[in-house]
Amino acid sequence: MYPLLDTINTPSQLRMLERKALPQLANELRKFLVESVAKTGGHLSSNLGTVELTIALHYVFNTPHDRLVWDVGHQTYAHKILTGRREGMKKLRMHGGVAGFPRRDESEYDAFGTAHSSTSISAALGMAVAAQLEGIDRCAVAIIGDGAMSAGMAFEALNNAGAMNTNLLVILNDNDMSISRPVGALNNYLAKLMSGQFYATARRAGEKMLGVVPPVLELAKRAEEHVKGMVTPSTLFEEFGFNYIGPIDGHDLDVLVTTLNNIKHLDGPQFLHVVTRKGAGYQAAEDDPILYHGVSKFDPDAGIVSKAAGKPTYTQIFGDWLCDMAALDQRLVAITPAMREGSGLVRFSQEYPDRYFDVGIAEQHAVTFAAGLACDGMKPVVAIYSTFLQRAYDQLIHDVAIQNLPVVFAIDRAGLVGADGPTHAGSFDLTYLRCIPNITVMTPADENECRQMLYTAFQMNTPTAVRYPRGTGTGVATQKEMQALPLGRGEIRRKGEKVALLAFGSMLKPCMEAAEELNATVVNMRFVKPLDDDLVESLAADYKLLVTIEENTIMGGAGSAVVESLESKGIAIPMLQLGLPDIFIDQGDPAQMLADCGLDKTGIIKSVRLKLSE
């Protein structure tokens, strides 16, 4: 089925092929990718787009001696297959299997662990400098998508690299952004370069106007390079200090190999602009690259077939609330760093386009942009993943919290996220949020509570955060009517004896299940900050053991807030804090991951009984 691919297990074997054999290898590799990802799920569109580029890079460069740093990692499946991990693709993104992103501990060919955008140029620059300091003849290559190029960190790295005489190659994989539609001035800039029409038109117009006055025309020609610098994107990178090459066809192996071979012998920072097509070679993905960005298992012959709608996800709950709230308050503005599809903002972007802002992959900017809006009377809602908010922590503190501005953070993907592993897990938000003054932190236990908490947050004139997990909830129907919850007040969901389980957010359901067997009291705490101190104090008086349960790291999290509350009142009582351990938890099935952490019914029962036996 794969006569050529079957012979390639390492890049050294790839480099033994004749150039004329490479297109066949690309066809086989692309076919394998479609069939493989269809069985496991994963990222497809962007990976199909980089097949030829991956082959060319490993064909030209002496990997792993030469360093390839793949930004994000949505484009690295072909890289993994060609570097000895083809069999491992059977367990892609599963427990114990190949990661969906580059990992240093997985392969010597993974020069740098990536998953968050825009880190590749900085890392590759560090490697280039290290080689220079050690006197090693080594190439460092950063491969970055146009979406990731929209982040500030990428330009910080370009600014630094362009002023250094290091052998760094930056490859811009321009594919119109693989997750959501391209946005921003940079995209417009790249589009001008692709067409070449802007500068061509300007030049023709200049010649027509100045042709009757030869001396002026001559002057204009002398200034041509300056004019070019004003209107063509290539010069943007040249002004940063790079030698700009391109754009070239990212699916033409002959052009790719020739170009890379030439670049390999150049000194100093180089910038290669490669244009690829998302989903290339698989028609369904070409037609709808966003649908095929991240896929579940599907039949490659039939493509993705829409299924009957099941329980709404927390993301959908948020999206519906946002539209309902926008209808009630014209001050509402929604902001996302890059992904309306992933953040539940598709409907809002259609119904309220003037109040919808996709700011590109720019988390820091998103938060400070929201702060500016809040200063002048708007009510911004920032839809952001927990793990991505980490990138804007300074802005959260400095630009929002210190100024006590009414910005609502709708924090998606809180807790463990399954197949995307530790790079995307929202394990730390309760810890890093609760230590910030002025902020209110809420943890909804079900779909309706999520809706009402979002409404509660929106009514406040201070910074607020509502954090909810990935996927579906417990199936609780949402109430159309929105009502603000009492601030900083929890609720007792079940009365029992001796043991009180203090559940935060997603942990309410397993606590209710465990409580039946333990005959324990269950409290839906709702608020991490302000904590319901009065309720905690009363529980301490009535029970022998208080157990806090959260889908967040134990260190400094919601359980620690309870301990601090009791300590402040001089109350001593046996405590048990359950949550995520002090390790990075590998990818896998979310339910199994929680069970492994002792955060399912069985684990809670076991931990409580062990504590009681002490």
Secondary structure as a PSIPRED ss2 file (coil, helix, strand):
# PSIPRED VFORMAT (PSIPRED V4.0)

   1 M C   1.000  0.000  0.000
   2 Y C   1.000  0.000  0.000
   3 P C   1.000  0.000  0.000
   4 L C   1.000  0.000  0.000
   5 L H   0.000  1.000  0.000
   6 D H   0.000  1.000  0.000
   7 T H   0.000  1.000  0.000
   8 I C   1.000  0.000  0.000
   9 N C   1.000  0.000  0.000
  10 T C   1.000  0.000  0.000
  11 P H   0.000  1.000  0.000
  12 S H   0.000  1.000  0.000
  13 Q H   0.000  1.000  0.000
  14 L H   0.000  1.000  0.000
  15 R C   1.000  0.000  0.000
  16 M C   1.000  0.000  0.000
  17 L C   1.000  0.000  0.000
  18 E C   1.000  0.000  0.000
  19 R H   0.000  1.000  0.000
  20 K H   0.000  1.000  0.000
  21 A H   0.000  1.000  0.000
  22 L H   0.000  1.000  0.000
  23 P H   0.000  1.000  0.000
  24 Q H   0.000  1.000  0.000
  25 L H   0.000  1.000  0.000
  26 A H   0.000  1.000  0.000
  27 N H   0.000  1.000  0.000
  28 E H   0.000  1.000  0.000
  29 L H   0.000  1.000  0.000
  30 R H   0.000  1.000  0.000
  31 K H   0.000  1.000  0.000
  32 F H   0.000  1.000  0.000
  33 L H   0.000  1.000  0.000
  34 V H   0.000  1.000  0.000
  35 E H   0.000  1.000  0.000
  36 S H   0.000  1.000  0.000
  37 V H   0.000  1.000  0.000
  38 A H   0.000  1.000  0.000
  39 K H   0.000  1.000  0.000
  40 T H   0.000  1.000  0.000
  41 G C   1.000  0.000  0.000
  42 G E   0.000  0.000  1.000
  43 H E   0.000  0.000  1.000
  44 L C   1.000  0.000  0.000
  45 S H   0.000  1.000  0.000
  46 S H   0.000  1.000  0.000
  47 N H   0.000  1.000  0.000
  48 L H   0.000  1.000  0.000
  49 G H   0.000  1.000  0.000
  50 T C   1.000  0.000  0.000
  51 V H   0.000  1.000  0.000
  52 E H   0.000  1.000  0.000
  53 L H   0.000  1.000  0.000
  54 T H   0.000  1.000  0.000
  55 I H   0.000  1.000  0.000
  56 A H   0.000  1.000  0.000
  57 L H   0.000  1.000  0.000
  58 H H   0.000  1.000  0.000
  59 Y H   0.000  1.000  0.000
  60 V H   0.000  1.000  0.000
  61 F C   1.000  0.000  0.000
  62 N C   1.000  0.000  0.000
  63 T C   1.000  0.000  0.000
  64 P C   1.000  0.000  0.000
  65 H C   1.000  0.000  0.000
  66 D C   1.000  0.000  0.000
  67 R E   0.000  0.000  1.000
  68 L E   0.000  0.000  1.000
  69 V E   0.000  0.000  1.000
  70 W E   0.000  0.000  1.000
  71 D C   1.000  0.000  0.000
  72 V C   1.000  0.000  0.000
  73 G C   1.000  0.000  0.000
  74 H C   1.000  0.000  0.000
  75 Q C   1.000  0.000  0.000
  76 T C   1.000  0.000  0.000
  77 Y H   0.000  1.000  0.000
  78 A H   0.000  1.000  0.000
  79 H H   0.000  1.000  0.000
  80 K H   0.000  1.000  0.000
  81 I H   0.000  1.000  0.000
  82 L H   0.000  1.000  0.000
  83 T H   0.000  1.000  0.000
  84 G H   0.000  1.000  0.000
  85 R H   0.000  1.000  0.000
  86 R C   1.000  0.000  0.000
  87 E H   0.000  1.000  0.000
  88 G H   0.000  1.000  0.000
  89 M H   0.000  1.000  0.000
  90 K H   0.000  1.000  0.000
  91 K H   0.000  1.000  0.000
  92 L C   1.000  0.000  0.000
  93 R C   1.000  0.000  0.000
  94 M C   1.000  0.000  0.000
  95 H C   1.000  0.000  0.000
  96 G C   1.000  0.000  0.000
  97 G C   1.000  0.000  0.000
  98 V C   1.000  0.000  0.000
  99 A C   1.000  0.000  0.000
 100 G C   1.000  0.000  0.000
 101 F C   1.000  0.000  0.000
 102 P C   1.000  0.000  0.000
 103 R C   1.000  0.000  0.000
 104 R C   1.000  0.000  0.000
 105 D C   1.000  0.000  0.000
 106 E C   1.000  0.000  0.000
 107 S C   1.000  0.000  0.000
 108 E C   1.000  0.000  0.000
 109 Y C   1.000  0.000  0.000
 110 D C   1.000  0.000  0.000
 111 A C   1.000  0.000  0.000
 112 F C   1.000  0.000  0.000
 113 G C   1.000  0.000  0.000
 114 T C   1.000  0.000  0.000
 115 A C   1.000  0.000  0.000
 116 H C   1.000  0.000  0.000
 117 S C   1.000  0.000  0.000
 118 S C   1.000  0.000  0.000
 119 T C   1.000  0.000  0.000
 120 S H   0.000  1.000  0.000
 121 I H   0.000  1.000  0.000
 122 S H   0.000  1.000  0.000
 123 A H   0.000  1.000  0.000
 124 A H   0.000  1.000  0.000
 125 L H   0.000  1.000  0.000
 126 G H   0.000  1.000  0.000
 127 M H   0.000  1.000  0.000
 128 A H   0.000  1.000  0.000
 129 V H   0.000  1.000  0.000
 130 A H   0.000  1.000  0.000
 131 A H   0.000  1.000  0.000
 132 Q H   0.000  1.000  0.000
 133 L H   0.000  1.000  0.000
 134 E H   0.000  1.000  0.000
 135 G C   1.000  0.000  0.000
 136 I C   1.000  0.000  0.000
 137 D C   1.000  0.000  0.000
 138 R C   1.000  0.000  0.000
 139 C C   1.000  0.000  0.000
 140 A E   0.000  0.000  1.000
 141 V E   0.000  0.000  1.000
 142 A E   0.000  0.000  1.000
 143 I E   0.000  0.000  1.000
 144 I E   0.000  0.000  1.000
 145 G E   0.000  0.000  1.000
 146 D C   1.000  0.000  0.000
 147 G C   1.000  0.000  0.000
 148 A H   0.000  1.000  0.000
 149 M H   0.000  1.000  0.000
 150 S H   0.000  1.000  0.000
 151 A C   1.000  0.000  0.000
 152 G H   0.000  1.000  0.000
 153 M H   0.000  1.000  0.000
 154 A H   0.000  1.000  0.000
 155 F H   0.000  1.000  0.000
 156 E H   0.000  1.000  0.000
 157 A H   0.000  1.000  0.000
 158 L H   0.000  1.000  0.000
 159 N H   0.000  1.000  0.000
 160 N H   0.000  1.000  0.000
 161 A H   0.000  1.000  0.000
 162 G C   1.000  0.000  0.000
 163 A C   1.000  0.000  0.000
 164 M C   1.000  0.000  0.000
 165 N C   1.000  0.000  0.000
 166 T C   1.000  0.000  0.000
 167 N C   1.000  0.000  0.000
 168 L E   0.000  0.000  1.000
 169 L E   0.000  0.000  1.000
 170 V E   0.000  0.000  1.000
 171 I E   0.000  0.000  1.000
 172 L E   0.000  0.000  1.000
 173 N E   0.000  0.000  1.000
 174 D E   0.000  0.000  1.000
 175 N C   1.000  0.000  0.000
 176 D C   1.000  0.000  0.000
 177 M C   1.000  0.000  0.000
 178 S C   1.000  0.000  0.000
 179 I C   1.000  0.000  0.000
 180 S C   1.000  0.000  0.000
 181 R C   1.000  0.000  0.000
 182 P C   1.000  0.000  0.000
 183 V C   1.000  0.000  0.000
 184 G H   0.000  1.000  0.000
 185 A H   0.000  1.000  0.000
 186 L H   0.000  1.000  0.000
 187 N H   0.000  1.000  0.000
 188 N H   0.000  1.000  0.000
 189 Y H   0.000  1.000  0.000
 190 L H   0.000  1.000  0.000
 191 A H   0.000  1.000  0.000
 192 K H   0.000  1.000  0.000
 193 L H   0.000  1.000  0.000
 194 M H   0.000  1.000  0.000
 195 S H   0.000  1.000  0.000
 196 G C   1.000  0.000  0.000
 197 Q H   0.000  1.000  0.000
 198 F H   0.000  1.000  0.000
 199 Y H   0.000  1.000  0.000
 200 A H   0.000  1.000  0.000
 201 T H   0.000  1.000  0.000
 202 A H   0.000  1.000  0.000
 203 R H   0.000  1.000  0.000
 204 R H   0.000  1.000  0.000
 205 A H   0.000  1.000  0.000
 206 G H   0.000  1.000  0.000
 207 E H   0.000  1.000  0.000
 208 K H   0.000  1.000  0.000
 209 M H   0.000  1.000  0.000
 210 L H   0.000  1.000  0.000
 211 G C   1.000  0.000  0.000
 212 V C   1.000  0.000  0.000
 213 V C   1.000  0.000  0.000
 214 P H   0.000  1.000  0.000
 215 P H   0.000  1.000  0.000
 216 V H   0.000  1.000  0.000
 217 L H   0.000  1.000  0.000
 218 E H   0.000  1.000  0.000
 219 L H   0.000  1.000  0.000
 220 A H   0.000  1.000  0.000
 221 K H   0.000  1.000  0.000
 222 R H   0.000  1.000  0.000
 223 A C   1.000  0.000  0.000
 224 E H   0.000  1.000  0.000
 225 E H   0.000  1.000  0.000
 226 H H   0.000  1.000  0.000
 227 V H   0.000  1.000  0.000
 228 K H   0.000  1.000  0.000
 229 G H   0.000  1.000  0.000
 230 M H   0.000  1.000  0.000
 231 V H   0.000  1.000  0.000
 232 T C   1.000  0.000  0.000
 233 P C   1.000  0.000  0.000
 234 S H   0.000  1.000  0.000
 235 T H   0.000  1.000  0.000
 236 L H   0.000  1.000  0.000
 237 F H   0.000  1.000  0.000
 238 E H   0.000  1.000  0.000
 239 E H   0.000  1.000  0.000
 240 F C   1.000  0.000  0.000
 241 G C   1.000  0.000  0.000
 242 F C   1.000  0.000  0.000
 243 N E   0.000  0.000  1.000
 244 Y E   0.000  0.000  1.000
 245 I E   0.000  0.000  1.000
 246 G E   0.000  0.000  1.000
 247 P E   0.000  0.000  1.000
 248 I E   0.000  0.000  1.000
 249 D E   0.000  0.000  1.000
 250 G C   1.000  0.000  0.000
 251 H C   1.000  0.000  0.000
 252 D C   1.000  0.000  0.000
 253 L H   0.000  1.000  0.000
 254 D H   0.000  1.000  0.000
 255 V H   0.000  1.000  0.000
 256 L H   0.000  1.000  0.000
 257 V H   0.000  1.000  0.000
 258 T H   0.000  1.000  0.000
 259 T H   0.000  1.000  0.000
 260 L H   0.000  1.000  0.000
 261 N H   0.000  1.000  0.000
 262 N H   0.000  1.000  0.000
 263 I H   0.000  1.000  0.000
 264 K H   0.000  1.000  0.000
 265 H C   1.000  0.000  0.000
 266 L C   1.000  0.000  0.000
 267 D C   1.000  0.000  0.000
 268 G C   1.000  0.000  0.000
 269 P C   1.000  0.000  0.000
 270 Q E   0.000  0.000  1.000
 271 F E   0.000  0.000  1.000
 272 L E   0.000  0.000  1.000
 273 H E   0.000  0.000  1.000
 274 V E   0.000  0.000  1.000
 275 V E   0.000  0.000  1.000
 276 T C   1.000  0.000  0.000
 277 R C   1.000  0.000  0.000
 278 K C   1.000  0.000  0.000
 279 G C   1.000  0.000  0.000
 280 A C   1.000  0.000  0.000
 281 G C   1.000  0.000  0.000
 282 Y C   1.000  0.000  0.000
 283 Q H   0.000  1.000  0.000
 284 A H   0.000  1.000  0.000
 285 A H   0.000  1.000  0.000
 286 E H   0.000  1.000  0.000
 287 D H   0.000  1.000  0.000
 288 D C   1.000  0.000  0.000
 289 P C   1.000  0.000  0.000
 290 I C   1.000  0.000  0.000
 291 L C   1.000  0.000  0.000
 292 Y C   1.000  0.000  0.000
 293 H C   1.000  0.000  0.000
 294 G E   0.000  0.000  1.000
 295 V E   0.000  0.000  1.000
 296 S C   1.000  0.000  0.000
 297 K C   1.000  0.000  0.000
 298 F C   1.000  0.000  0.000
 299 D E   0.000  0.000  1.000
 300 P C   1.000  0.000  0.000
 301 D C   1.000  0.000  0.000
 302 A C   1.000  0.000  0.000
 303 G E   0.000  0.000  1.000
 304 I C   1.000  0.000  0.000
 305 V C   1.000  0.000  0.000
 306 S C   1.000  0.000  0.000
 307 K C   1.000  0.000  0.000
 308 A C   1.000  0.000  0.000
 309 A C   1.000  0.000  0.000
 310 G C   1.000  0.000  0.000
 311 K C   1.000  0.000  0.000
 312 P C   1.000  0.000  0.000
 313 T E   0.000  0.000  1.000
 314 Y H   0.000  1.000  0.000
 315 T H   0.000  1.000  0.000
 316 Q H   0.000  1.000  0.000
 317 I H   0.000  1.000  0.000
 318 F H   0.000  1.000  0.000
 319 G H   0.000  1.000  0.000
 320 D H   0.000  1.000  0.000
 321 W H   0.000  1.000  0.000
 322 L H   0.000  1.000  0.000
 323 C H   0.000  1.000  0.000
 324 D H   0.000  1.000  0.000
 325 M H   0.000  1.000  0.000
 326 A H   0.000  1.000  0.000
 327 A H   0.000  1.000  0.000
 328 L H   0.000  1.000  0.000
 329 D C   1.000  0.000  0.000
 330 Q C   1.000  0.000  0.000
 331 R C   1.000  0.000  0.000
 332 L E   0.000  0.000  1.000
 333 V E   0.000  0.000  1.000
 334 A E   0.000  0.000  1.000
 335 I E   0.000  0.000  1.000
 336 T E   0.000  0.000  1.000
 337 P C   1.000  0.000  0.000
 338 A C   1.000  0.000  0.000
 339 M C   1.000  0.000  0.000
 340 R H   0.000  1.000  0.000
 341 E H   0.000  1.000  0.000
 342 G H   0.000  1.000  0.000
 343 S H   0.000  1.000  0.000
 344 G C   1.000  0.000  0.000
 345 L C   1.000  0.000  0.000
 346 V H   0.000  1.000  0.000
 347 R H   0.000  1.000  0.000
 348 F H   0.000  1.000  0.000
 349 S H   0.000  1.000  0.000
 350 Q H   0.000  1.000  0.000
 351 E H   0.000  1.000  0.000
 352 Y C   1.000  0.000  0.000
 353 P H   0.000  1.000  0.000
 354 D H   0.000  1.000  0.000
 355 R H   0.000  1.000  0.000
 356 Y E   0.000  0.000  1.000
 357 F E   0.000  0.000  1.000
 358 D E   0.000  0.000  1.000
 359 V C   1.000  0.000  0.000
 360 G C   1.000  0.000  0.000
 361 I C   1.000  0.000  0.000
 362 A C   1.000  0.000  0.000
 363 E H   0.000  1.000  0.000
 364 Q H   0.000  1.000  0.000
 365 H H   0.000  1.000  0.000
 366 A H   0.000  1.000  0.000
 367 V H   0.000  1.000  0.000
 368 T H   0.000  1.000  0.000
 369 F H   0.000  1.000  0.000
 370 A H   0.000  1.000  0.000
 371 A H   0.000  1.000  0.000
 372 G H   0.000  1.000  0.000
 373 L H   0.000  1.000  0.000
 374 A H   0.000  1.000  0.000
 375 C H   0.000  1.000  0.000
 376 D C   1.000  0.000  0.000
 377 G C   1.000  0.000  0.000
 378 M C   1.000  0.000  0.000
 379 K E   0.000  0.000  1.000
 380 P E   0.000  0.000  1.000
 381 V E   0.000  0.000  1.000
 382 V E   0.000  0.000  1.000
 383 A E   0.000  0.000  1.000
 384 I E   0.000  0.000  1.000
 385 Y E   0.000  0.000  1.000
 386 S H   0.000  1.000  0.000
 387 T H   0.000  1.000  0.000
 388 F H   0.000  1.000  0.000
 389 L H   0.000  1.000  0.000
 390 Q H   0.000  1.000  0.000
 391 R H   0.000  1.000  0.000
 392 A H   0.000  1.000  0.000
 393 Y H   0.000  1.000  0.000
 394 D H   0.000  1.000  0.000
 395 Q H   0.000  1.000  0.000
 396 L H   0.000  1.000  0.000
 397 I H   0.000  1.000  0.000
 398 H H   0.000  1.000  0.000
 399 D H   0.000  1.000  0.000
 400 V H   0.000  1.000  0.000
 401 A H   0.000  1.000  0.000
 402 I C   1.000  0.000  0.000
 403 Q C   1.000  0.000  0.000
 404 N C   1.000  0.000  0.000
 405 L C   1.000  0.000  0.000
 406 P C   1.000  0.000  0.000
 407 V C   1.000  0.000  0.000
 408 V E   0.000  0.000  1.000
 409 F E   0.000  0.000  1.000
 410 A E   0.000  0.000  1.000
 411 I E   0.000  0.000  1.000
 412 D E   0.000  0.000  1.000
 413 R E   0.000  0.000  1.000
 414 A E   0.000  0.000  1.000
 415 G E   0.000  0.000  1.000
 416 L C   1.000  0.000  0.000
 417 V C   1.000  0.000  0.000
 418 G H   0.000  1.000  0.000
 419 A H   0.000  1.000  0.000
 420 D H   0.000  1.000  0.000
 421 G H   0.000  1.000  0.000
 422 P H   0.000  1.000  0.000
 423 T H   0.000  1.000  0.000
 424 H C   1.000  0.000  0.000
 425 A C   1.000  0.000  0.000
 426 G E   0.000  0.000  1.000
 427 S C   1.000  0.000  0.000
 428 F C   1.000  0.000  0.000
 429 D H   0.000  1.000  0.000
 430 L H   0.000  1.000  0.000
 431 T H   0.000  1.000  0.000
 432 Y H   0.000  1.000  0.000
 433 L H   0.000  1.000  0.000
 434 R H   0.000  1.000  0.000
 435 C C   1.000  0.000  0.000
 436 I C   1.000  0.000  0.000
 437 P C   1.000  0.000  0.000
 438 N C   1.000  0.000  0.000
 439 I C   1.000  0.000  0.000
 440 T E   0.000  0.000  1.000
 441 V E   0.000  0.000  1.000
 442 M E   0.000  0.000  1.000
 443 T C   1.000  0.000  0.000
 444 P C   1.000  0.000  0.000
 445 A C   1.000  0.000  0.000
 446 D C   1.000  0.000  0.000
 447 E H   0.000  1.000  0.000
 448 N H   0.000  1.000  0.000
 449 E H   0.000  1.000  0.000
 450 C H   0.000  1.000  0.000
 451 R H   0.000  1.000  0.000
 452 Q H   0.000  1.000  0.000
 453 M H   0.000  1.000  0.000
 454 L H   0.000  1.000  0.000
 455 Y H   0.000  1.000  0.000
 456 T H   0.000  1.000  0.000
 457 A H   0.000  1.000  0.000
 458 F H   0.000  1.000  0.000
 459 Q H   0.000  1.000  0.000
 460 M C   1.000  0.000  0.000
 461 N C   1.000  0.000  0.000
 462 T C   1.000  0.000  0.000
 463 P C   1.000  0.000  0.000
 464 T E   0.000  0.000  1.000
 465 A E   0.000  0.000  1.000
 466 V E   0.000  0.000  1.000
 467 R E   0.000  0.000  1.000
 468 Y E   0.000  0.000  1.000
 469 P E   0.000  0.000  1.000
 470 R C   1.000  0.000  0.000
 471 G C   1.000  0.000  0.000
 472 T E   0.000  0.000  1.000
 473 G C   1.000  0.000  0.000
 474 T C   1.000  0.000  0.000
 475 G C   1.000  0.000  0.000
 476 V C   1.000  0.000  0.000
 477 A C   1.000  0.000  0.000
 478 T C   1.000  0.000  0.000
 479 Q C   1.000  0.000  0.000
 480 K C   1.000  0.000  0.000
 481 E C   1.000  0.000  0.000
 482 M C   1.000  0.000  0.000
 483 Q C   1.000  0.000  0.000
 484 A C   1.000  0.000  0.000
 485 L C   1.000  0.000  0.000
 486 P C   1.000  0.000  0.000
 487 L C   1.000  0.000  0.000
 488 G C   1.000  0.000  0.000
 489 R C   1.000  0.000  0.000
 490 G C   1.000  0.000  0.000
 491 E E   0.000  0.000  1.000
 492 I E   0.000  0.000  1.000
 493 R E   0.000  0.000  1.000
 494 R E   0.000  0.000  1.000
 495 K C   1.000  0.000  0.000
 496 G C   1.000  0.000  0.000
 497 E C   1.000  0.000  0.000
 498 K C   1.000  0.000  0.000
 499 V E   0.000  0.000  1.000
 500 A E   0.000  0.000  1.000
 501 L E   0.000  0.000  1.000
 502 L E   0.000  0.000  1.000
 503 A E   0.000  0.000  1.000
 504 F C   1.000  0.000  0.000
 505 G H   0.000  1.000  0.000
 506 S H   0.000  1.000  0.000
 507 M H   0.000  1.000  0.000
 508 L H   0.000  1.000  0.000
 509 K H   0.000  1.000  0.000
 510 P H   0.000  1.000  0.000
 511 C H   0.000  1.000  0.000
 512 M H   0.000  1.000  0.000
 513 E H   0.000  1.000  0.000
 514 A H   0.000  1.000  0.000
 515 A H   0.000  1.000  0.000
 516 E H   0.000  1.000  0.000
 517 E H   0.000  1.000  0.000
 518 L H   0.000  1.000  0.000
 519 N C   1.000  0.000  0.000
 520 A C   1.000  0.000  0.000
 521 T E   0.000  0.000  1.000
 522 V E   0.000  0.000  1.000
 523 V E   0.000  0.000  1.000
 524 N E   0.000  0.000  1.000
 525 M C   1.000  0.000  0.000
 526 R C   1.000  0.000  0.000
 527 F E   0.000  0.000  1.000
 528 V E   0.000  0.000  1.000
 529 K E   0.000  0.000  1.000
 530 P C   1.000  0.000  0.000
 531 L C   1.000  0.000  0.000
 532 D C   1.000  0.000  0.000
 533 D H   0.000  1.000  0.000
 534 D H   0.000  1.000  0.000
 535 L H   0.000  1.000  0.000
 536 V H   0.000  1.000  0.000
 537 E H   0.000  1.000  0.000
 538 S H   0.000  1.000  0.000
 539 L H   0.000  1.000  0.000
 540 A H   0.000  1.000  0.000
 541 A H   0.000  1.000  0.000
 542 D H   0.000  1.000  0.000
 543 Y C   1.000  0.000  0.000
 544 K C   1.000  0.000  0.000
 545 L E   0.000  0.000  1.000
 546 L E   0.000  0.000  1.000
 547 V E   0.000  0.000  1.000
 548 T E   0.000  0.000  1.000
 549 I E   0.000  0.000  1.000
 550 E E   0.000  0.000  1.000
 551 E E   0.000  0.000  1.000
 552 N E   0.000  0.000  1.000
 553 T E   0.000  0.000  1.000
 554 I C   1.000  0.000  0.000
 555 M C   1.000  0.000  0.000
 556 G C   1.000  0.000  0.000
 557 G C   1.000  0.000  0.000
 558 A H   0.000  1.000  0.000
 559 G H   0.000  1.000  0.000
 560 S H   0.000  1.000  0.000
 561 A H   0.000  1.000  0.000
 562 V H   0.000  1.000  0.000
 563 V H   0.000  1.000  0.000
 564 E H   0.000  1.000  0.000
 565 S H   0.000  1.000  0.000
 566 L H   0.000  1.000  0.000
 567 E H   0.000  1.000  0.000
 568 S H   0.000  1.000  0.000
 569 K C   1.000  0.000  0.000
 570 G C   1.000  0.000  0.000
 571 I C   1.000  0.000  0.000
 572 A C   1.000  0.000  0.000
 573 I C   1.000  0.000  0.000
 574 P C   1.000  0.000  0.000
 575 M E   0.000  0.000  1.000
 576 L E   0.000  0.000  1.000
 577 Q E   0.000  0.000  1.000
 578 L E   0.000  0.000  1.000
 579 G E   0.000  0.000  1.000
 580 L E   0.000  0.000  1.000
 581 P C   1.000  0.000  0.000
 582 D C   1.000  0.000  0.000
 583 I C   1.000  0.000  0.000
 584 F C   1.000  0.000  0.000
 585 I C   1.000  0.000  0.000
 586 D C   1.000  0.000  0.000
 587 Q C   1.000  0.000  0.000
 588 G C   1.000  0.000  0.000
 589 D C   1.000  0.000  0.000
 590 P H   0.000  1.000  0.000
 591 A H   0.000  1.000  0.000
 592 Q H   0.000  1.000  0.000
 593 M H   0.000  1.000  0.000
 594 L H   0.000  1.000  0.000
 595 A H   0.000  1.000  0.000
 596 D H   0.000  1.000  0.000
 597 C C   1.000  0.000  0.000
 598 G C   1.000  0.000  0.000
 599 L C   1.000  0.000  0.000
 600 D C   1.000  0.000  0.000
 601 K H   0.000  1.000  0.000
 602 T H   0.000  1.000  0.000
 603 G H   0.000  1.000  0.000
 604 I H   0.000  1.000  0.000
 605 I H   0.000  1.000  0.000
 606 K H   0.000  1.000  0.000
 607 S H   0.000  1.000  0.000
 608 V H   0.000  1.000  0.000
 609 R H   0.000  1.000  0.000
 610 L H   0.000  1.000  0.000
 611 K H   0.000  1.000  0.000
 612 L H   0.000  1.000  0.000
 613 S C   1.000  0.000  0.000
 614 E C   1.000  0.000  0.000
